[in-house]
Amino acid sequence: MALFLGLSSKQEFETYEETGKHASILKQGRLRIEAAYESRLYQTPTGVIFALKTMGWTDKPEVRKPTTATDNTLEVEIINTGLLPAGNEKEVTL
């Protein structure tokens, strides 16, 4: 687009795009070109992967650490039922 407009560098184009009199039109032009390229990306799986990565997606597994400490303590409450366990085999009666 910079060549079509007669500009001599991408830097000059970017300067006009940010502060120039027709900045909004240049931004729309850039978006149209990007949209044309993006529509072609979906013709191949590689293009789709590239587009998703450009948008922040990743193909690496994400390991998330817990944000709070986990308490893995098991609490056991012994309830007295009145019967005491036998100390040995001789104390057991059937």
Phi and psi in radians as a Rosetta constraint file:
Dihedral C 1 N 2 CA 2 C 2 CIRCULARHARMONIC -1.079 0.35
Dihedral N 2 CA 2 C 2 N 3 CIRCULARHARMONIC -0.741 0.35
Dihedral C 2 N 3 CA 3 C 3 CIRCULARHARMONIC -1.119 0.35
Dihedral N 3 CA 3 C 3 N 4 CIRCULARHARMONIC -0.754 0.35
Dihedral C 3 N 4 CA 4 C 4 CIRCULARHARMONIC -1.045 0.35
Dihedral N 4 CA 4 C 4 N 5 CIRCULARHARMONIC -0.638 0.35
Dihedral C 4 N 5 CA 5 C 5 CIRCULARHARMONIC -1.445 0.35
Dihedral N 5 CA 5 C 5 N 6 CIRCULARHARMONIC -0.077 0.35
Dihedral C 5 N 6 CA 6 C 6 CIRCULARHARMONIC 1.468 0.35
Dihedral N 6 CA 6 C 6 N 7 CIRCULARHARMONIC 0.309 0.35
Dihedral C 6 N 7 CA 7 C 7 CIRCULARHARMONIC -1.474 0.35
Dihedral N 7 CA 7 C 7 N 8 CIRCULARHARMONIC 2.727 0.35
Dihedral C 7 N 8 CA 8 C 8 CIRCULARHARMONIC -1.721 0.35
Dihedral N 8 CA 8 C 8 N 9 CIRCULARHARMONIC -0.104 0.35
Dihedral C 8 N 9 CA 9 C 9 CIRCULARHARMONIC -2.769 0.35
Dihedral N 9 CA 9 C 9 N 10 CIRCULARHARMONIC 2.819 0.35
Dihedral C 9 N 10 CA 10 C 10 CIRCULARHARMONIC -1.180 0.35
Dihedral N 10 CA 10 C 10 N 11 CIRCULARHARMONIC -0.591 0.35
Dihedral C 10 N 11 CA 11 C 11 CIRCULARHARMONIC -1.075 0.35
Dihedral N 11 CA 11 C 11 N 12 CIRCULARHARMONIC -0.723 0.35
Dihedral C 11 N 12 CA 12 C 12 CIRCULARHARMONIC -1.113 0.35
Dihedral N 12 CA 12 C 12 N 13 CIRCULARHARMONIC -0.726 0.35
Dihedral C 12 N 13 CA 13 C 13 CIRCULARHARMONIC -1.063 0.35
Dihedral N 13 CA 13 C 13 N 14 CIRCULARHARMONIC -0.818 0.35
Dihedral C 13 N 14 CA 14 C 14 CIRCULARHARMONIC -1.107 0.35
Dihedral N 14 CA 14 C 14 N 15 CIRCULARHARMONIC -0.608 0.35
Dihedral C 14 N 15 CA 15 C 15 CIRCULARHARMONIC -1.125 0.35
Dihedral N 15 CA 15 C 15 N 16 CIRCULARHARMONIC -0.811 0.35
Dihedral C 15 N 16 CA 16 C 16 CIRCULARHARMONIC -1.108 0.35
Dihedral N 16 CA 16 C 16 N 17 CIRCULARHARMONIC -0.646 0.35
Dihedral C 16 N 17 CA 17 C 17 CIRCULARHARMONIC -1.141 0.35
Dihedral N 17 CA 17 C 17 N 18 CIRCULARHARMONIC -0.584 0.35
Dihedral C 17 N 18 CA 18 C 18 CIRCULARHARMONIC -1.478 0.35
Dihedral N 18 CA 18 C 18 N 19 CIRCULARHARMONIC -0.720 0.35
Dihedral C 18 N 19 CA 19 C 19 CIRCULARHARMONIC -2.220 0.35
Dihedral N 19 CA 19 C 19 N 20 CIRCULARHARMONIC -0.020 0.35
Dihedral C 19 N 20 CA 20 C 20 CIRCULARHARMONIC -1.316 0.35
Dihedral N 20 CA 20 C 20 N 21 CIRCULARHARMONIC 2.958 0.35
Dihedral C 20 N 21 CA 21 C 21 CIRCULARHARMONIC -1.079 0.35
Dihedral N 21 CA 21 C 21 N 22 CIRCULARHARMONIC -0.591 0.35
Dihedral C 21 N 22 CA 22 C 22 CIRCULARHARMONIC -1.952 0.35
Dihedral N 22 CA 22 C 22 N 23 CIRCULARHARMONIC 0.648 0.35
Dihedral C 22 N 23 CA 23 C 23 CIRCULARHARMONIC -0.997 0.35
Dihedral N 23 CA 23 C 23 N 24 CIRCULARHARMONIC -0.760 0.35
Dihedral C 23 N 24 CA 24 C 24 CIRCULARHARMONIC -1.152 0.35
Dihedral N 24 CA 24 C 24 N 25 CIRCULARHARMONIC -0.629 0.35
Dihedral C 24 N 25 CA 25 C 25 CIRCULARHARMONIC -1.186 0.35
Dihedral N 25 CA 25 C 25 N 26 CIRCULARHARMONIC -0.707 0.35
Dihedral C 25 N 26 CA 26 C 26 CIRCULARHARMONIC -1.126 0.35
Dihedral N 26 CA 26 C 26 N 27 CIRCULARHARMONIC -0.679 0.35
Dihedral C 26 N 27 CA 27 C 27 CIRCULARHARMONIC -1.129 0.35
Dihedral N 27 CA 27 C 27 N 28 CIRCULARHARMONIC -0.711 0.35
Dihedral C 27 N 28 CA 28 C 28 CIRCULARHARMONIC -1.112 0.35
Dihedral N 28 CA 28 C 28 N 29 CIRCULARHARMONIC -0.701 0.35
Dihedral C 28 N 29 CA 29 C 29 CIRCULARHARMONIC -1.068 0.35
Dihedral N 29 CA 29 C 29 N 30 CIRCULARHARMONIC -0.769 0.35
Dihedral C 29 N 30 CA 30 C 30 CIRCULARHARMONIC -1.079 0.35
Dihedral N 30 CA 30 C 30 N 31 CIRCULARHARMONIC -0.745 0.35
Dihedral C 30 N 31 CA 31 C 31 CIRCULARHARMONIC -1.101 0.35
Dihedral N 31 CA 31 C 31 N 32 CIRCULARHARMONIC -0.662 0.35
Dihedral C 31 N 32 CA 32 C 32 CIRCULARHARMONIC -1.114 0.35
Dihedral N 32 CA 32 C 32 N 33 CIRCULARHARMONIC -0.750 0.35
Dihedral C 32 N 33 CA 33 C 33 CIRCULARHARMONIC -1.129 0.35
Dihedral N 33 CA 33 C 33 N 34 CIRCULARHARMONIC -0.776 0.35
Dihedral C 33 N 34 CA 34 C 34 CIRCULARHARMONIC -1.061 0.35
Dihedral N 34 CA 34 C 34 N 35 CIRCULARHARMONIC -0.718 0.35
Dihedral C 34 N 35 CA 35 C 35 CIRCULARHARMONIC -1.114 0.35
Dihedral N 35 CA 35 C 35 N 36 CIRCULARHARMONIC -0.681 0.35
Dihedral C 35 N 36 CA 36 C 36 CIRCULARHARMONIC -1.110 0.35
Dihedral N 36 CA 36 C 36 N 37 CIRCULARHARMONIC -0.755 0.35
Dihedral C 36 N 37 CA 37 C 37 CIRCULARHARMONIC -1.160 0.35
Dihedral N 37 CA 37 C 37 N 38 CIRCULARHARMONIC -0.745 0.35
Dihedral C 37 N 38 CA 38 C 38 CIRCULARHARMONIC -1.084 0.35
Dihedral N 38 CA 38 C 38 N 39 CIRCULARHARMONIC -0.640 0.35
Dihedral C 38 N 39 CA 39 C 39 CIRCULARHARMONIC -1.144 0.35
Dihedral N 39 CA 39 C 39 N 40 CIRCULARHARMONIC -0.478 0.35
Dihedral C 39 N 40 CA 40 C 40 CIRCULARHARMONIC -1.427 0.35
Dihedral N 40 CA 40 C 40 N 41 CIRCULARHARMONIC -0.380 0.35
Dihedral C 40 N 41 CA 41 C 41 CIRCULARHARMONIC -1.085 0.35
Dihedral N 41 CA 41 C 41 N 42 CIRCULARHARMONIC -0.569 0.35
Dihedral C 41 N 42 CA 42 C 42 CIRCULARHARMONIC -1.379 0.35
Dihedral N 42 CA 42 C 42 N 43 CIRCULARHARMONIC 0.093 0.35
Dihedral C 42 N 43 CA 43 C 43 CIRCULARHARMONIC -1.400 0.35
Dihedral N 43 CA 43 C 43 N 44 CIRCULARHARMONIC -0.317 0.35
Dihedral C 43 N 44 CA 44 C 44 CIRCULARHARMONIC -2.344 0.35
Dihedral N 44 CA 44 C 44 N 45 CIRCULARHARMONIC 2.638 0.35
Dihedral C 44 N 45 CA 45 C 45 CIRCULARHARMONIC -1.040 0.35
Dihedral N 45 CA 45 C 45 N 46 CIRCULARHARMONIC -0.619 0.35
Dihedral C 45 N 46 CA 46 C 46 CIRCULARHARMONIC -1.090 0.35
Dihedral N 46 CA 46 C 46 N 47 CIRCULARHARMONIC -0.693 0.35
Dihedral C 46 N 47 CA 47 C 47 CIRCULARHARMONIC -1.115 0.35
Dihedral N 47 CA 47 C 47 N 48 CIRCULARHARMONIC -0.700 0.35
Dihedral C 47 N 48 CA 48 C 48 CIRCULARHARMONIC -1.132 0.35
Dihedral N 48 CA 48 C 48 N 49 CIRCULARHARMONIC -0.780 0.35
Dihedral C 48 N 49 CA 49 C 49 CIRCULARHARMONIC -1.060 0.35
Dihedral N 49 CA 49 C 49 N 50 CIRCULARHARMONIC -0.782 0.35
Dihedral C 49 N 50 CA 50 C 50 CIRCULARHARMONIC -1.045 0.35
Dihedral N 50 CA 50 C 50 N 51 CIRCULARHARMONIC -0.801 0.35
Dihedral C 50 N 51 CA 51 C 51 CIRCULARHARMONIC -1.088 0.35
Dihedral N 51 CA 51 C 51 N 52 CIRCULARHARMONIC -0.770 0.35
Dihedral C 51 N 52 CA 52 C 52 CIRCULARHARMONIC -1.130 0.35
Dihedral N 52 CA 52 C 52 N 53 CIRCULARHARMONIC -0.701 0.35
Dihedral C 52 N 53 CA 53 C 53 CIRCULARHARMONIC -1.149 0.35
Dihedral N 53 CA 53 C 53 N 54 CIRCULARHARMONIC -0.640 0.35
Dihedral C 53 N 54 CA 54 C 54 CIRCULARHARMONIC -1.110 0.35
Dihedral N 54 CA 54 C 54 N 55 CIRCULARHARMONIC -0.523 0.35
Dihedral C 54 N 55 CA 55 C 55 CIRCULARHARMONIC -1.551 0.35
Dihedral N 55 CA 55 C 55 N 56 CIRCULARHARMONIC 0.127 0.35
Dihedral C 55 N 56 CA 56 C 56 CIRCULARHARMONIC 1.813 0.35
Dihedral N 56 CA 56 C 56 N 57 CIRCULARHARMONIC -0.069 0.35
Dihedral C 56 N 57 CA 57 C 57 CIRCULARHARMONIC -1.268 0.35
Dihedral N 57 CA 57 C 57 N 58 CIRCULARHARMONIC 2.764 0.35
Dihedral C 57 N 58 CA 58 C 58 CIRCULARHARMONIC -2.416 0.35
Dihedral N 58 CA 58 C 58 N 59 CIRCULARHARMONIC 2.657 0.35
Dihedral C 58 N 59 CA 59 C 59 CIRCULARHARMONIC -1.827 0.35
Dihedral N 59 CA 59 C 59 N 60 CIRCULARHARMONIC 0.203 0.35
Dihedral C 59 N 60 CA 60 C 60 CIRCULARHARMONIC -1.705 0.35
Dihedral N 60 CA 60 C 60 N 61 CIRCULARHARMONIC 2.434 0.35
Dihedral C 60 N 61 CA 61 C 61 CIRCULARHARMONIC -1.122 0.35
Dihedral N 61 CA 61 C 61 N 62 CIRCULARHARMONIC 2.445 0.35
Dihedral C 61 N 62 CA 62 C 62 CIRCULARHARMONIC -1.767 0.35
Dihedral N 62 CA 62 C 62 N 63 CIRCULARHARMONIC 2.134 0.35
Dihedral C 62 N 63 CA 63 C 63 CIRCULARHARMONIC -1.703 0.35
Dihedral N 63 CA 63 C 63 N 64 CIRCULARHARMONIC 2.059 0.35
Dihedral C 63 N 64 CA 64 C 64 CIRCULARHARMONIC -1.789 0.35
Dihedral N 64 CA 64 C 64 N 65 CIRCULARHARMONIC 2.240 0.35
Dihedral C 64 N 65 CA 65 C 65 CIRCULARHARMONIC -1.593 0.35
Dihedral N 65 CA 65 C 65 N 66 CIRCULARHARMONIC 2.504 0.35
Dihedral C 65 N 66 CA 66 C 66 CIRCULARHARMONIC -1.076 0.35
Dihedral N 66 CA 66 C 66 N 67 CIRCULARHARMONIC 2.466 0.35
Dihedral C 66 N 67 CA 67 C 67 CIRCULARHARMONIC -1.393 0.35
Dihedral N 67 CA 67 C 67 N 68 CIRCULARHARMONIC -0.380 0.35
Dihedral C 67 N 68 CA 68 C 68 CIRCULARHARMONIC -2.147 0.35
Dihedral N 68 CA 68 C 68 N 69 CIRCULARHARMONIC 2.700 0.35
Dihedral C 68 N 69 CA 69 C 69 CIRCULARHARMONIC -1.213 0.35
Dihedral N 69 CA 69 C 69 N 70 CIRCULARHARMONIC 2.413 0.35
Dihedral C 69 N 70 CA 70 C 70 CIRCULARHARMONIC -1.703 0.35
Dihedral N 70 CA 70 C 70 N 71 CIRCULARHARMONIC 2.269 0.35
Dihedral C 70 N 71 CA 71 C 71 CIRCULARHARMONIC -1.650 0.35
Dihedral N 71 CA 71 C 71 N 72 CIRCULARHARMONIC 1.906 0.35
Dihedral C 71 N 72 CA 72 C 72 CIRCULARHARMONIC -1.730 0.35
Dihedral N 72 CA 72 C 72 N 73 CIRCULARHARMONIC 0.440 0.35
Dihedral C 72 N 73 CA 73 C 73 CIRCULARHARMONIC -1.423 0.35
Dihedral N 73 CA 73 C 73 N 74 CIRCULARHARMONIC 2.273 0.35
Dihedral C 73 N 74 CA 74 C 74 CIRCULARHARMONIC -1.727 0.35
Dihedral N 74 CA 74 C 74 N 75 CIRCULARHARMONIC 2.152 0.35
Dihedral C 74 N 75 CA 75 C 75 CIRCULARHARMONIC -1.664 0.35
Dihedral N 75 CA 75 C 75 N 76 CIRCULARHARMONIC 2.293 0.35
Dihedral C 75 N 76 CA 76 C 76 CIRCULARHARMONIC -2.095 0.35
Dihedral N 76 CA 76 C 76 N 77 CIRCULARHARMONIC 2.250 0.35
Dihedral C 76 N 77 CA 77 C 77 CIRCULARHARMONIC -1.966 0.35
Dihedral N 77 CA 77 C 77 N 78 CIRCULARHARMONIC 2.192 0.35
Dihedral C 77 N 78 CA 78 C 78 CIRCULARHARMONIC -1.663 0.35
Dihedral N 78 CA 78 C 78 N 79 CIRCULARHARMONIC 2.141 0.35
Dihedral C 78 N 79 CA 79 C 79 CIRCULARHARMONIC -1.845 0.35
Dihedral N 79 CA 79 C 79 N 80 CIRCULARHARMONIC 2.222 0.35
Dihedral C 79 N 80 CA 80 C 80 CIRCULARHARMONIC -1.360 0.35
Dihedral N 80 CA 80 C 80 N 81 CIRCULARHARMONIC 2.062 0.35
Dihedral C 80 N 81 CA 81 C 81 CIRCULARHARMONIC -1.699 0.35
Dihedral N 81 CA 81 C 81 N 82 CIRCULARHARMONIC -0.030 0.35
Dihedral C 81 N 82 CA 82 C 82 CIRCULARHARMONIC 1.726 0.35
Dihedral N 82 CA 82 C 82 N 83 CIRCULARHARMONIC -0.468 0.35
Dihedral C 82 N 83 CA 83 C 83 CIRCULARHARMONIC -1.654 0.35
Dihedral N 83 CA 83 C 83 N 84 CIRCULARHARMONIC 2.315 0.35
Dihedral C 83 N 84 CA 84 C 84 CIRCULARHARMONIC -1.715 0.35
Dihedral N 84 CA 84 C 84 N 85 CIRCULARHARMONIC 2.550 0.35
Dihedral C 84 N 85 CA 85 C 85 CIRCULARHARMONIC -1.192 0.35
Dihedral N 85 CA 85 C 85 N 86 CIRCULARHARMONIC 2.608 0.35
Dihedral C 85 N 86 CA 86 C 86 CIRCULARHARMONIC -1.257 0.35
Dihedral N 86 CA 86 C 86 N 87 CIRCULARHARMONIC 2.502 0.35
Dihedral C 86 N 87 CA 87 C 87 CIRCULARHARMONIC -1.441 0.35
Dihedral N 87 CA 87 C 87 N 88 CIRCULARHARMONIC -0.512 0.35
Dihedral C 87 N 88 CA 88 C 88 CIRCULARHARMONIC -2.717 0.35
Dihedral N 88 CA 88 C 88 N 89 CIRCULARHARMONIC -3.122 0.35
Dihedral C 88 N 89 CA 89 C 89 CIRCULARHARMONIC -1.189 0.35
Dihedral N 89 CA 89 C 89 N 90 CIRCULARHARMONIC -0.507 0.35
Dihedral C 89 N 90 CA 90 C 90 CIRCULARHARMONIC -1.201 0.35
Dihedral N 90 CA 90 C 90 N 91 CIRCULARHARMONIC -0.408 0.35
Dihedral C 90 N 91 CA 91 C 91 CIRCULARHARMONIC -1.450 0.35
Dihedral N 91 CA 91 C 91 N 92 CIRCULARHARMONIC -0.131 0.35
Dihedral C 91 N 92 CA 92 C 92 CIRCULARHARMONIC -1.577 0.35
Dihedral N 92 CA 92 C 92 N 93 CIRCULARHARMONIC 2.241 0.35
Dihedral C 92 N 93 CA 93 C 93 CIRCULARHARMONIC -2.108 0.35
Dihedral N 93 CA 93 C 93 N 94 CIRCULARHARMONIC 2.463 0.35
